[in-house]
Amino acid sequence: MSASVNNPFQRIVEPLDPTDPKKRFYNLSKLGDPRYDRLPFSIRVLLESAVRNCDEFLVKRSDVESILNWKQTQTQTVEVPFRPARVILQDFTGVPAVVDFAAMRDAVTKLGGDPEKINPVCPADLVIDHSIQVDFNRKSDSLQKNQDLEFDRNRERFQFLKWGSKAFRNMRIIPPGSGIVHQVNLEYLARVVFNYEGYFYPDSLVGTDSHTTMIDGLGVLGWGVGGIEAEAVMLGQPISMVLPEVVGYKLSGTPDKFITSTDIVLTVTKHLRQVGVVGKFVEFFGPGVAQLSIADRATIANMCPEYGATAAFFPVDDVSIQYLRQT
């Protein structure tokens, strides 16, 4: 979401290009606080969100101070608000969210209001990928037959979602057959840099699936939440989260030609289980990171639920930018 009108940090807003003042961003280095330079990149995403959304109501200056003071507060169970840039849903948990928004429109209509004013405040994408079943196999037309059956079985639900995609602003419905939600998110939906109402800021998200963390491999901070939390974010409310500890994982060297990406992923997972990272952010750094493709990084990040971390973050680098060009 864009910045608050009453934001006390407006002084650090700068144009990306002096010739185009309509493209702006919050330059956190202009805070003039030496603590900023010591923050992990994943925590800087939380800081930028707090600074941009600071309104002294839902997000306060004290929250910004808590994040800046992360070195001390990370072990003190300090709660801070976080407003992600967007929400991603799959149909299993996303359909109830659309139903709730439709119900709110009905309620507003009964009260004599304008139902079209009811829309998600935070952009949301719903990917339909949990409804297909395998009835046909081992034939060239199996995929098409399975998809035809999927539409027949879920016709009423799909018709409702199609209506929702046209009725609500700030909500996109990705039709069935497009792919698995996390892959679609990685290859098509992720922006890395979000542009909303003239402000540019880091892409971030919460999703209604534990493997939402896969997107962290591209440098987009994200993790899974429950359906109620996701709806709250869609309605413009921040998530209240405990400021996490961050475990740095240094990668160095070059993989031997006989080492596969699976070997690397399983080894990293084993190490993180031994260290104990439950409820923490893991952030990868070091010269070895450049040796990993986005596919490798995304697989490591996808394994977050297996080693208990909230997120496994790979900061944006040249490999990330090249992947964006390819996809």
C-alpha positions in Angstrom: 0.0 0.0 0.0 1.0 3.6 -0.5 2.2 5.9 2.2 0.0 7.4 4.9 -1.1 11.1 4.3 0.0 12.0 7.9 3.3 10.2 7.6 6.0 11.8 9.9 8.7 10.4 7.6 7.7 12.4 4.5 11.0 14.2 4.7 12.9 11.2 3.4 10.8 10.7 0.3 12.8 11.2 -2.8 12.2 10.8 -6.6 13.7 7.8 -8.3 14.5 10.1 -11.2 15.0 13.8 -10.8 13.2 14.3 -14.1 10.1 12.4 -13.0 9.1 13.5 -9.5 5.9 11.3 -9.6 8.1 8.2 -9.1 9.0 8.3 -5.4 10.5 6.1 -2.7 11.4 6.3 1.0 15.1 6.6 1.1 15.9 4.9 4.5 19.5 6.0 4.4 18.2 9.5 4.9 17.0 8.5 8.4 20.5 9.3 9.4 20.5 6.4 11.9 23.7 4.3 12.0 21.6 1.3 13.2 20.0 1.0 9.7 23.4 0.1 8.2 23.6 -2.9 10.6 20.2 -4.4 9.8 19.8 -7.6 7.9 18.2 -7.1 4.5 15.0 -9.0 5.6 14.6 -6.7 8.5 15.1 -3.7 6.3 12.0 -4.8 4.4 10.0 -4.7 7.6 11.5 -1.3 8.4 10.6 0.2 5.0 7.0 -1.0 5.4 6.8 0.6 8.9 8.3 3.9 7.7 6.1 4.1 4.6 2.9 3.2 6.5 3.5 5.1 9.7 0.3 7.0 10.6 0.7 7.1 14.4 -2.4 4.9 14.7 -1.9 1.4 13.2 1.8 1.9 12.7 3.6 4.2 15.1 7.0 5.9 15.3 7.7 3.6 18.3 7.3 0.6 16.0 9.9 2.1 13.6 12.2 2.6 16.6 11.7 -1.0 17.7 12.8 -2.3 14.2 15.7 0.1 14.1 16.7 -1.2 17.5 16.5 -4.8 16.2 19.8 -5.9 17.6 18.4 -5.6 21.1 14.6 -6.2 20.5 15.0 -9.4 18.5 15.3 -11.4 21.7 12.7 -9.5 23.7 9.4 -10.7 22.1 8.6 -7.2 20.8 5.6 -7.1 18.5 5.6 -4.8 15.5 3.0 -4.3 12.7 3.8 -5.3 9.1 1.8 -4.3 6.0 2.9 -6.6 3.1 2.6 -5.3 -0.4 0.2 -7.9 -1.5 -1.6 -11.2 -0.6 -1.6 -14.5 -2.4 -4.4 -17.0 -2.0 -5.1 -20.5 -3.4 -8.7 -21.5 -4.0 -9.0 -23.8 -0.9 -8.7 -20.8 1.4 -9.3 -18.0 -1.1 -12.9 -18.8 -2.0 -14.1 -18.1 1.6 -12.3 -14.7 1.4 -14.2 -13.8 -1.8 -17.4 -15.0 -0.2 -16.8 -12.7 2.8 -16.3 -9.7 0.5 -19.4 -10.6 -1.4 -21.3 -10.8 1.9 -20.0 -7.4 2.9 -21.3 -6.0 -0.3 -24.7 -7.5 0.4 -24.7 -6.0 3.9 -23.8 -2.5 2.5 -26.6 -2.8 -0.1 -29.1 -3.6 2.7 -28.0 -0.5 4.6 -28.5 1.7 1.5 -24.8 2.2 0.7 -22.8 1.7 -2.4 -21.6 -2.0 -2.6 -18.9 -1.2 -5.2 -17.0 0.6 -2.5 -16.2 -2.7 -0.9 -12.9 -3.9 -2.4 -9.6 -5.2 -1.1 -7.4 -2.4 0.1 -4.3 -4.5 -0.3 -3.8 -6.1 -3.8 -4.6 -9.9 -3.8 -4.1 -12.7 -6.3 -6.1 -15.9 -6.1 -4.6 -18.9 -8.0 -6.9 -21.8 -8.6 -4.8 -24.9 -8.3 -6.3 -27.1 -5.5 -9.4 -28.5 -7.4 -8.0 -30.8 -10.1 -8.2 -34.6 -9.7 -6.5 -37.2 -11.8 -9.2 -39.4 -13.3 -7.3 -40.0 -16.6 -3.7 -40.9 -17.1 -1.1 -42.5 -19.5 -2.8 -41.0 -22.6 -1.9 -37.9 -24.7 -5.3 -36.3 -23.9 -5.3 -37.0 -20.2 -4.5 -33.5 -19.2 -7.4 -32.0 -21.3 -9.9 -34.6 -20.0 -8.9 -34.0 -16.4 -9.3 -30.2 -16.8 -12.7 -30.7 -18.5 -13.8 -32.7 -15.5 -12.4 -30.1 -13.2 -14.6 -27.4 -14.8 -17.7 -29.7 -14.7 -17.3 -30.5 -11.0 -16.5 -26.9 -9.9 -18.7 -25.0 -12.4 -20.7 -23.0 -9.7 -17.6 -22.2 -7.8 -15.7 -21.1 -10.9 -18.6 -18.9 -12.0 -18.6 -17.2 -8.7 -14.8 -16.6 -8.8 -15.2 -15.2 -12.4 -17.8 -12.8 -11.1 -15.4 -11.8 -8.3 -12.6 -11.1 -10.7 -14.7 -8.6 -12.5 -16.6 -7.2 -9.5 -13.7 -6.4 -7.2 -10.8 -4.0 -7.8 -7.4 -4.9 -6.5 -8.2 -8.7 -6.9 -7.0 -10.9 -9.7 -8.2 -14.5 -10.2 -5.7 -16.8 -11.9 -7.8 -19.5 -13.7 -7.4 -23.3 -13.3 -4.7 -24.9 -15.4 -2.3 -22.1 -15.0 0.0 -24.0 -12.6 0.7 -24.4 -8.9 0.3 -21.2 -6.9 3.9 -21.0 -5.8 5.3 -21.5 -9.2 2.8 -18.9 -10.7 3.8 -16.5 -8.0 7.5 -17.0 -8.7 7.4 -16.8 -12.5 4.6 -14.3 -13.1 3.2 -12.5 -10.1 6.3 -11.5 -8.2 7.5 -8.0 -9.0 10.5 -7.6 -6.6 9.9 -3.9 -6.7 6.3 -2.8 -6.2 4.8 0.3 -7.7 1.6 1.6 -6.2 0.2 5.1 -6.5 3.5 6.6 -7.5 5.5 5.0 -4.7 8.2 2.3 -5.3 9.0 -0.1 -2.5 10.0 -3.8 -1.9 7.6 -6.4 -3.0 6.5 -8.5 0.0 3.5 -10.8 0.7 1.7 -13.1 3.0 -0.1 -16.2 1.6 -2.6 -18.8 2.8 -0.1 -21.7 2.4 2.9 -22.7 4.4 5.0 -23.0 1.3 4.5 -19.3 0.4 8.1 -19.0 1.6 9.2 -20.2 -1.8 9.1 -16.6 -3.1 11.9 -15.7 -0.6 14.3 -17.3 -3.1 13.7 -14.3 -5.5 14.3 -11.7 -2.8 10.6 -11.1 -2.1 9.9 -11.4 1.7 6.9 -13.6 2.3 5.5 -16.4 4.5 2.3 -18.3 5.2 -0.6 -17.1 7.4 -4.1 -18.2 8.2 -7.1 -17.2 6.2 -8.3 -14.7 8.8 -5.0 -12.9 8.9 -4.9 -12.8 5.1 -8.4 -11.2 5.0 -7.4 -8.7 7.6 -4.4 -7.6 5.4 -6.8 -7.4 2.4 -8.9 -5.0 4.4 -5.9 -2.8 5.1 -5.0 -4.1 8.6 -1.3 -4.8 9.4 -0.2 -8.1 10.7 1.1 -8.1 14.3 4.3 -10.1 14.4 7.1 -10.7 16.9 10.2 -9.1 15.6 12.2 -12.2 14.6 15.8 -13.2 15.2 17.8 -13.6 12.0 20.1 -16.5 11.4 22.8 -15.7 8.8 23.8 -18.6 6.6 27.1 -18.0 4.7 27.6 -19.8 1.5 31.1 -20.0 -0.1 32.9 -21.9 -2.8 31.7 -23.5 -6.0 29.8 -26.8 -6.2 31.7 -29.8 -7.5 30.5 -31.0 -10.9 29.1 -34.2 -9.3 27.0 -32.2 -6.7 23.4 -31.7 -7.6 21.0 -29.0 -6.5 19.2 -31.6 -4.4 22.4 -32.3 -2.5 22.8 -28.6 -1.7 19.2 -28.2 -0.6 19.2 -31.3 1.6 22.5 -30.3 3.2 21.3 -26.8 4.0 18.1 -28.2 5.4 20.0 -30.6 7.6 22.3 -27.8 8.9 19.4 -25.5 9.7 17.6 -28.2 11.6 20.7 -28.7 13.7 21.0 -25.0 14.4 17.4 -24.5 15.4 15.7 -21.8 13.5 12.0 -22.2 14.5 10.2 -18.9 14.3 13.3 -17.1 12.9 14.3 -15.6 9.6 17.2 -17.2 7.8 19.2 -14.9 5.5 21.7 -16.2 3.0 24.9 -14.3 2.2 28.4 -14.9 0.9 30.1 -15.5 -2.4 28.5 -18.9 -2.8 25.0 -17.4 -3.1 25.9 -16.4 -6.7 26.4 -20.0 -7.6 22.8 -20.9 -6.9 20.1 -20.5 -9.5 16.7 -19.0 -8.6 15.4 -22.6 -8.9 17.9 -23.7 -6.2 17.2 -20.8 -4.0 13.4 -21.2 -4.3 13.7 -24.9 -3.4 15.7 -24.0 -0.3 13.2 -21.3 0.7 10.3 -23.7 0.0 11.7 -26.1 2.6 11.1 -23.6 5.3 8.3 -25.6 7.0 10.7 -28.6 7.1 13.3 -26.7 9.2 10.8 -24.5 11.0 12.0 -21.0 9.9 9.4 -18.3 9.2 11.3 -17.2 6.0 14.6 -18.1 4.2 15.6 -14.9 2.5 17.9 -14.5 -0.5 18.5 -10.7 -1.0 18.1 -9.5 -4.6 21.3 -9.7 -6.7 22.3 -10.0 -10.3 20.9 -13.6 -10.5 17.5 -12.3 -9.4 17.5 -9.6 -12.0 18.5 -12.0 -14.7 15.7 -14.3 -13.7 13.2 -11.4 -14.0 14.4 -10.8 -17.6 14.0 -14.4 -18.5 10.5 -14.7 -17.1 
